Amino acid sequence: MYMSPTETEHLVRSTVVTRIRSAILALWPQARVEVFGSFRTGLYLPTSDIDLVVIGQWEKLPLWTLERELVAQDIAEKETIKVLEKATVPIVKMTDKYSDVKVDISFNMSSGVKSAELIKQFKEKYPVLSRLVMVLKQFLLQRDLNEVFTGGISSYSLILMCISFLQLHPRPERLRQPHNLGVLLIEFFELYGRKFNYVKTAIRVKNGGSYVSKDEIQKEMNDGHRPSLLCIEDPLTPGNDIGRSSYGALQAFDYGYIILQQAVGAHVMCAGRGAAGARHSALGRVLRVTDHVLQYRRWVRDTFQPYFFPRAQLLPPRPPDIEPDRDRDPEPEPALALALAHDTEHELDQEPSDSDQEWSDSLGGGAMGVGGGAGGARSSPPPLSALQCSSPTPRRVSAHQSLIIHHITSNSDFNNIPSGVMQQRYANANVNSNANASSGGGGGGAEGKGRSRTFTGKQRRYYAAAPDSDFTIGSFPQ
């Protein structure tokens, strides 16, 4: 799946966690640093934050002490750290200096670790859960509905909704395979966007899952609050409602159902007429990958992959099989979908799996895209502009603009790294290959004219760092 993190992205995050963990333990040797949230469960997008919790004993939470230590250890710049000491859960928010990975650090909140372990158990029970959650997280993220304070749904609430959906809407095993995930997605949108009774009903996932009356949930609540519009019982703390109003997200689910139903219906009509299919899937109607994300992922790949996998032969993406003047087509590129990783102009260092294409086919596949195929009319979405993507449709990125990836030979070490690698930011990723070559980026041999720079001890330590042998965060998401 295109938006699943690559192995390089996973290792970059693991290294960030290791550096922060080392700094905290050097400051408080008796403390414990745990990963929780989406990074621990493996259900994270490439741009998601990392959640850490520090377990220890303090009379007053050392938020400001931690801020100073992160700056002193060259982990983050002072201006990228924000201390939220008056929040319901006080945290330190920071951005890693070298990778731009965002991290939230809290203190003595062990419930997040227990929740993550529970979700990992559900992942084993429901193999389709990971893919369904990843698509829905991207769907909400691009509409700014992935945070409660924007009217959206938290990651934990979304996962519990997916678990409840799989528990209470059992399907034959053949419909739980990857190529039928499109069917599950439409049914998820239909349930939570159209049919669910949010006025009277609450979601419960413990003991096999059930729907319960909100009155029953309120009897167990001891804080005097009423159940929220989206009422989800915390499986680890009965009586704790982790849902919120989330009105915007519920509307977005209805929007997703309308769009996908239109796409499937149009696919059936096109198939009946024998019309040729377009190259974009129905998922492209509701999912997009922005320029910002594409550029950031390329920057991570081109900057860090040579150091994690120094002997790998890294090649730029193969040229697309299109007409020579296709890149200059003035028409905007239709929305991209997770199932469209085979659009080689946007792929990273991974190839689409067969299940991605099968998933696309289960939603109408290539037979129904935004263009409608030969003789097909371009259809427009319903007038629900408030629910459409807040980010613009990404522009085409020519294969000729791909970076020449530095190949580090077996004789290279951390002191022989082409200049500018550490300073290069993802906003400048799409440089012309000729300019890159003239600066020595593609040289790598004895005749290369590129300059080299010597890393400081801290910079070298960043690249040399690897996750501790006893530090595990779960397997890399497949």
N, C-alpha and C positions, 0 to 999 in steps of 0.2 A: 504494500500500500504506500502510495507516494508520501503521505504526510506522516508515516511512521518514522521515528528517528533512525538515522543510519548508525552503524557501529561507531563511526568516528564521532558523531554527535553525542552518543552515549558515553564514550570514553572522555570526551571533553568535560561533560558534566560530572563524571566520576572524579576527575582530577580536581575540579573546582571544589567538590565536597571534601576531598582529601586535604586540600590546602587549608580550607576553613577549619576543618576538624583538628588538624595539627596545631593551628594557631590557638584555638580554644583550649585544647588540652595542655598546651604549654603554659597558658595563663591560669587554668584551673585543673590541675592534674586529676582531681577526684571526680570531675564532672563526666557526664556521658553525652555524646552527640549522636542523635538518631535522625535518620531520614524518614519522612513520612509523606503522605500525599501521593500525587500522580507519579513522581519519580520512583518511589518505592514500589508502587504497583505495576509500573511499566506503562500506564495509560496516560502518557504525556505527549503533547505536541512539541515540535522542535523549538518553539518559542515560549514554552511554558516556564513558569517559575519553579525553582527548587524550594521545598519546604524542609527546614531543619528545626529540631528542638534540642535545647540544651537542658539536661537534667542535672540538678545540683542543689545545694543548700546555700541560700543567701537571705539575709534579713531584708534587703532591698534588691530588687532585680538590677543587675549590673549592665543595663542597656548602654549607657554612655561609655562605660569602660570597654565594652565590646566594640563600640564604634571606633574608639581611639586605637584599639589593637588591630583592627582590620586595616586601618590606614597605615599604622606603623609597620605591619608585615607586608605591605605593598600588595594587598589583596584587592582593595577598592580605593577609589579616589574619594576624598571627603565629600565632594559635591554630589556624589552618586549614592550616598548613604542617608537614609531617613529614619529617625528614631520616633516611633509612635508609642510614647509611654502612657498616653491617656486613652488609648483604644481599649475595647473590651478585652482583647487579648493583646497585651503589649508586645510589639515585635520590632526588630531591626530589619529594615529593607535595604538591600544593597545590590550593586551590579558589579560583577567580576571585572577587574581592570583589563584583562587580556582577552576574554572571550565574550564579553557582553551578556553573559548568563546572569539572570536576575535570581536573587535568593532572598527568602523570608526566613528570619531566625527568631524563634520564640523560646520561652523558658518554661520548664516544668509543666508542659501540656502533653502528657503521655497518651491521652485518648486518641490522638491522631495516628500514633504508631499502631494501636490496637485496631483502629478502623482499617488501616492499610492492609494489615494481615487478614482481616475478614474478607476484604475485597479480593485478595489473592486466592482465597479459598473458593469464592464464587467464580473466579476466572477459570479455575480447574474444572468446576462443575459445568460451566456454560462456555464452551470454546468460542462461540460467536460473540461473546460479550465484548472482547477487546475491540474488534472491528466496528461493532455498532457504536460503542462509546466514542471511538476516535472520530468517526464521521460526524456524530452529533456535537462533539466538542468543537470541531472546526466550523460546523454550521452556526453555532451560537457565537463563537469567537468573532467571526467576520461581521456579525451584526451587533457587536458590543453587548452581548447578552450572556457573557460568561462570568459576570460578577453580580452579586445580590444587589449592590447599591445602584446598579444601572437598570434594575427591573429584571435581571436575568436569574440564572440558576447556578449555584455553586457546583463544582466538579463532583463533590461527594453526593449531593442530592441527585444530580443527573445519573450517576452510576447506580444509585439505589432505584431510580425510576426504571432504568434498563433491566435491572435484576428482577424487579417486580413484574415487568412486562414479560420476561422469559419464564418466570415462575407460573404466572396465571394465564398465559396464553400459549399453552403447549402446542407444538406443531409436530407433524411426523418428522422423523430423523432426517429424511431427504430434504426437508425445508430448513434444516439448521446448518446445511453445508454452506461453504463460502459463496457458491454461485447463486444462492437464494437469499443472500443478505439484503438484496434490494427489496424483496418482498417484505422482510421484517422491518425495514426502514419505513416503508409506506404504512404498514400497520401500526408502527410506533407513532408516527405522525397522526394517524387517524384516531388512535386511542386517546392520546394526550392533547390533541388539538381540537377534537370534535366530540368525543363520546364520554370522556371522564366527567363524573359529577364532582366538581371541586367544592361545591357548597356543603355537601354532607359527608363526603367520603375522604378517608385518610389511607395512606399507603403503609403497609407493614411487610417487611421481608423476612422476619424471623419465623421459625417453625414452618418453613415451607412457603411462606408468603400468603397474604390475604388482604382483602379490603375491609376496613373497619369504620365504624361511625366516628365522626369527629367528637361526638359527645363522650364516647368511651376514652378517647385520647385525652380529652380535657379533664376527666376524672383523675387521671394519673399525673397530670401536670400540677406541680406544687409551687409554681412561681406566679400564679395568678393570671397568666396570660391566656388568651384564647388561641385556638389553633389557627394557623395562617391559611391563606387561600390554597396554596400547595402544601398540604400537611403530610409530612413524611416522618414516621416514627424512627428515632435513632435506635438501631438494633442492639446497640451496646448499652444504652441508657433509656429504658422505657419511661415514657412521659416527657421525653425531650423531643420537641418538634424542630427538626433541622430545616424544614421548608420555609419559604418566605412567600411574599405576594407573587413575585415572578410573573406578573401579568404579561409583560412584553414577550417573554420566552414562550408562554402558552399560545399567544397569538402567532408567533413565528412557527410553531409546530403546525398550526392550521394552514399557514401559508405554504409550508413545505408539502403538506398533503395535497393541496390544490395543484401546485406546480407539477408534482410527480404524477398525479392522476392525469393531468393534461398530457404529459409526455407519453405515458403508457398508452392512453387512448389514441393519440396521434400515431404512435408506432403501429398499433393494430390497423389503423386506417391505411397507413403507408404500405404495410405488408400486404393488405388486401388488394391494393392497386399495383403491387409489384414495383413500387418506387425504390430507387437506389438509396441506400442509407448515407447519412452524413457521418463525418468522422468524429463527432462529439457525442458523448453519452447523455442520458437524461439527467444524471447526477450533476452535470455541468450547469444545470439550471438553478441549482440551489447552493452549489459549493464553488468557491473561487480561491485561488492562491494569489496573493498580492505580490507586487514587485518587491516590496520590503522583505517579505519572507523568502522569496526566491534569491534575492541578492545576499541576504544574511546566510542562508544555507550554503550558497556557493563559496562565500568567504570562509566559513567554518571548514568546508571541505578542502579548499585550496591552501588554507593556512595551516591546518592541524594534521590533515591526513598523512602528509609526508613524514611527520615525526612519529606518529603512532604506527605507521606501516611503511618504514623507510625503503623496503625492498620491493614494494608493489609497483608494477608498471602502470602508472596512471595516465590515461589518455583522455583527451577532450571528447565531448559527445560526438557521435557519428553524425554526418550531415543528414538532414531530413530528406525523405524521398518526395520532394515537391518540385514544382516548376521553378526555373531560375529566378523569375521575378516575383515569386510568391511572398518573399519577405517584404516587398514594397507595397503589398496590398493595403490600401488606405483604410479598409474596413476594420473596425476594432475586433480584436480577438474575442471570440465567445468565452463565456466563463469556463474556467478549468475545474475539473473534478478530481477527486482522489483516484478515481478509477482510470484517469487519463495519464498515467505515468508514462505510457508509451508515446506521448507527444515529446519526441526526443529533444526539442528545443528547450524544454523546461526540466529535463530529468537531471538528477544529481549522479551519485555513484551507485545507483541501484537500478535494476531492471524491473519492470512490472511483473508481478506473479501471474500465473494463470488464473488464480482466483480473482484478481483485480478485474481482468477482462470478463470473467464469467459473471462477476457482480454487476459490471456495467451492462452485460447482456440481459441480466434478470430485470433490469429497469427499462428495457427497450434497447439497450446496447447501442451499437453504432447506427442502428436503423432509424433512430429518432434523435436527432440532435437539435441544436438551436436553429440550424439552417433548414432542416426538414428534408434534405436529400434532393435528388433530381425531381423537379416538379413540385417539391413540397413548399408550402408557404411558411414564411417565418411568423411564428406566433409570439405574441407579447404576453407577459405575465399580467395577472389581475392588478387593479389599481391599489396595491398595498405598499406604496413606496416607503412607508415608515419601517417596513419589515425587510426591505431589500438590503443588500450588502452596503455597509457604510464605506467600504473601500472601493475605489474605481477598478474597472476591469484591467487586468495587467496588460502591458504592451508586449508586443512580440520581441523576443530576444534572439537575435540572429545567431546561428551556430558559429559564424565567423567572429563574434564578439566574445566567445568563450576564452577563459584564461588559459594560457599555456602553463600546465601544472608542473611545478618543479619536481624533477625526479632526483631524489637523494640516493646516491649510490652507497654501496656497502662500506666504502672508505670514509663516508662523511661522518661528522660528529656535530654536537650542538654548537660548536664555535664556527662552523662553516655553513652558515645559513645566509642566503642572499639578502642584501640590505632591503629594508622596507617591509619585510614580512610581518614583523611585529606591529609596525605602524599602520599597515594597510587596513583600511576599514571596509566594511561590506558595501558602503555607499559608493565606493570606487571600484567595485568588483568587475564591472563590465568594461574593461579597458581593451584597446585594440591590440590584437596579438602581435602586430609588428612593433608597437611601442614596448610591449612587454619583452619581446626578444632582444631589442636593442639595449635594454637596461640590464641584460644578463639573466633575466628570469628563466629563459629556456636553455641557457648555456650548459651549466652543470659540468662541463668537461674542462680539459686543460686550456682550451682556447677561449673559454668564456671570458668576456670582459666585465662581467658584473662584479661590483664590489662586495666584499664580505664584511660582516660586523661581528664583534665579540659580545656575547651575552654577559650581562652581569650575573652575579651568583644567584640572585633571586629569580631572574628570568630563566636561567638554566635549570633551577630547581623546579620551576613550573613545568617545563617540558619533561624533565626526568621523573617527575612525580608519577606514581601509579597508585591505584587504590590499594590500601593495606590488605594483606592476605586474609585478615579476619573481618574485613568490612564488606558486607554484601548488601546489595539493594535489589536483589531479584534478577532474573535472567533478562537478557536483552530482548525487547519485544519483537516478535517475529511478524 
